[in-house]
Amino acid sequence: MTAMTAARPRMKGHPGYRPTANRVPKTAEAARRLGRVAMAVWGLDDDAEQAAALVMSELVANAVRHAQGPSIGLTVNRPATDRVYLAVTDRSPGRPPQLRTPEEDAVHGRGLLLIDAIAHRWGYDLLGAGRQPSGTRVWVELTADPMSPSHPVPGHPPRRVDLR
């Protein structure tokens, strides 16, 4: 169910991306690509591209490992000139993320530590109405260089992102 997406038009501000993808390990590659492409479209530097790719990869890896259901939602937005918002949404409300210190020889468990180190802030939202949440959105906010261009390169339309 990997989707093809284009920038979503807005009345003002930057284009945003919200594809749905299969909850499988190879989706991490598509999520990294989405993060990099969005940073490039927004004119942000290589550091922003690398940070977005790392965050998206870790969020997807956590959803693949801990969530349920066949698909996840990816979100890459720039709500303000100096902020980038990245999120992964899944259908597992009972497993919110927990920041832990893994054992020295542990193979897993360092993703949220990396995110915590580079994020301006991060957190999660339980989704759904009533007492029974229907999913979890784990989000990360990165600081973006406010001196970067606020629009894509003049004369170039927003890029279409192939997540396959």
PyMOL commands that set and color helices and strands:
alter all, ss='L'
color gray80, all
select helices_A, chain A and resi 27-41+46-66+111-118
alter helices_A, ss='H'
color red, helices_A
select strands_A, chain A and resi 4-5+20-22+71-80+83-90+121-127+135-143+161-162
alter strands_A, ss='S'
color yellow, strands_A
deselect
rebuild
show_as cartoon
